Amino acid sequence: MEQKVSDKGEVLEPVQPKSFIRNEESSSRSHDPPKTEIVAALIIKVVFAAAFTVPGSKNNDGIPNFLHIIPFIVFAISDALALFSSTALVLMFLRILTSRYSKDEFLESLPKKLMVGLMNLFFSIASMMVAFGATYYIVLSNPWKWVIIPIASLGCLPVMLFAWMQFPLLVDIFISTYRPTIPFSRN
C-alpha cells in the first residue's frame, strides 16, 4: 500500500486504525442484516398471503371476479413485485451473513450489497403499499368513494417515513464507498 507524504516530507497516517475496520465488520455483520431480514420476511409473508386471498373473491371456476379491472391488475403486479424484491432482499442478506470477507472485500463489496439491500427494502415496502391501496380501492370503490383518497394518502406515509429515515444512511454508505480519498492526519 502506498504511503501518503505531506508537503513537508512527513508520512501521513489514515485517521481510522485497523482495529476500527475489524470492529465495524463484526458489528455490521451481527446487527443490521437480521433486523432487515425480519422485515423482509414479514413482507414476504403478507404479500404471499395476499396473492392467494385476492380481493373480491372468485367465481365457480376459481377465477377472480375483478380480473379484468385496472385496480386488480395494479394489485397483482405490485403484490408480485413486493414478493420478488423482498425475497431478493432476504437472499442478499443471507449472502452477506454467510460469506467471509477480507478487509478489502469488507470495504468494497459489503457496502454495495447493503445499498442494494436498502433499495430493495424500500421498493418492497412501496410495492406492498401500492398493493394495499389497489385492494382498498377495489373493496371500497362503490360504498365509500370519499374514503379512498384519505386512506391512500395515509398509505403513502410509511413509504415516505422509511425513505426519510433511511435515505441518509444510503447516502453515507454511497459516499464512503465511492469517495476517492480517505482523510489523512499528520503524525
PEWOVEN-V972434 format. One record per residue. N is the residue number from 1. SS is DSSP state (alpha for helix, beta for strand, coil for the rest). PHI is phi in whole degrees, -180 to 180 (* if undefined). D_CENTER is the distance of its C-alpha to the mean C-alpha in whole Angstrom. Layout:
[[N,SS,PHI,D_CENTER] [N,SS,PHI,D_CENTER]]
This chain:
[[1,coil,*,35] [2,coil,-77,37] [3,coil,-91,38] [4,beta,-88,37] [5,beta,-123,41] [6,coil,-78,42] [7,coil,-61,44] [8,coil,-88,47] [9,coil,88,46] [10,coil,-84,44] [11,beta,-80,41] [12,beta,-97,38] [13,beta,-107,36] [14,beta,-63,32] [15,coil,-67,31] [16,coil,-90,29] [17,coil,-73,31] [18,alpha,-63,30] [19,alpha,-66,29] [20,alpha,-62,26] [21,alpha,-63,24] [22,alpha,-64,25] [23,alpha,-64,24] [24,alpha,-64,21] [25,alpha,-62,20] [26,alpha,-70,21] [27,alpha,-73,19] [28,alpha,-72,16] [29,alpha,-77,16] [30,alpha,-100,18] [31,alpha,-118,16] [32,alpha,-72,12] [33,alpha,-58,11] [34,alpha,-61,13] [35,alpha,-63,12] [36,alpha,-68,8] [37,alpha,-63,10] [38,alpha,-64,12] [39,alpha,-62,9] [40,alpha,-64,8] [41,alpha,-65,12] [42,alpha,-65,13] [43,alpha,-64,11] [44,alpha,-59,13] [45,alpha,-61,16] [46,alpha,-67,16] [47,alpha,-74,15] [48,alpha,-67,18] [49,alpha,-64,20] [50,alpha,-67,20] [51,alpha,-66,21] [52,alpha,-102,24] [53,coil,-116,25] [54,coil,-64,25] [55,coil,-69,26] [56,coil,89,30] [57,coil,58,31] [58,beta,-125,33] [59,coil,-84,37] [60,coil,-64,39] [61,coil,-86,38] [62,coil,86,34] [63,coil,-93,33] [64,beta,-59,31] [65,coil,-64,33] [66,coil,-100,31] [67,coil,-57,30] [68,coil,-103,31] [69,coil,-100,30] [70,alpha,-59,27] [71,alpha,-60,25] [72,alpha,-70,25] [73,alpha,-64,24] [74,alpha,-61,21] [75,alpha,-59,20] [76,alpha,-63,20] [77,alpha,-68,18] [78,alpha,-68,15] [79,alpha,-65,16] [80,alpha,-66,16] [81,alpha,-63,13] [82,alpha,-64,11] [83,alpha,-63,12] [84,alpha,-68,12] [85,alpha,-71,8] [86,alpha,-73,8] [87,alpha,-67,11] [88,alpha,-63,10] [89,alpha,-65,7] [90,alpha,-61,10] [91,alpha,-65,12] [92,alpha,-63,10] [93,alpha,-75,11] [94,alpha,-65,14] [95,alpha,-63,15] [96,alpha,-65,14] [97,alpha,-72,16] [98,alpha,-99,19] [99,coil,-105,20] [100,coil,-97,22] [101,coil,-123,22] [102,coil,-81,25] [103,alpha,-60,25] [104,alpha,-66,24] [105,alpha,-65,21] [106,alpha,-62,20] [107,alpha,-80,20] [108,alpha,-113,19] [109,alpha,-74,17] [110,alpha,-62,15] [111,alpha,-61,13] [112,alpha,-64,13] [113,alpha,-68,11] [114,alpha,-66,9] [115,alpha,-64,8] [116,alpha,-62,7] [117,alpha,-64,5] [118,alpha,-64,3] [119,alpha,-67,4] [120,alpha,-63,4] [121,alpha,-63,2] [122,alpha,-61,4] [123,alpha,-64,6] [124,alpha,-70,7] [125,alpha,-67,8] [126,alpha,-63,10] [127,alpha,-65,11] [128,alpha,-63,12] [129,alpha,-70,14] [130,alpha,-66,16] [131,alpha,-62,17] [132,alpha,-61,18] [133,alpha,-63,20] [134,alpha,-66,22] [135,alpha,-64,23] [136,alpha,-62,24] [137,alpha,-65,26] [138,alpha,-63,27] [139,alpha,-73,29] [140,alpha,-109,30] [141,coil,-67,31] [142,coil,-89,35] [143,coil,-72,36] [144,coil,-131,33] [145,alpha,-63,33] [146,alpha,-70,33] [147,alpha,-86,30] [148,alpha,-63,27] [149,alpha,-66,26] [150,alpha,-62,26] [151,alpha,-70,24] [152,alpha,-64,21] [153,alpha,-65,21] [154,alpha,-67,20] [155,alpha,-67,18] [156,alpha,-77,16] [157,alpha,-59,16] [158,alpha,-61,13] [159,alpha,-67,11] [160,alpha,-66,13] [161,alpha,-64,13] [162,alpha,-63,9] [163,alpha,-62,10] [164,alpha,-64,13] [165,alpha,-80,12] [166,alpha,-98,9] [167,alpha,-60,11] [168,alpha,-59,13] [169,alpha,-64,12] [170,alpha,-62,10] [171,alpha,-65,14] [172,alpha,-61,15] [173,alpha,-64,14] [174,alpha,-62,15] [175,alpha,-65,18] [176,alpha,-69,19] [177,alpha,-84,18] [178,alpha,-105,20] [179,coil,-70,22] [180,coil,-75,26] [181,coil,-125,28] [182,coil,-111,27] [183,coil,-63,30] [184,beta,-116,33] [185,beta,-119,35] [186,beta,-87,39] [187,coil,-78,41]]
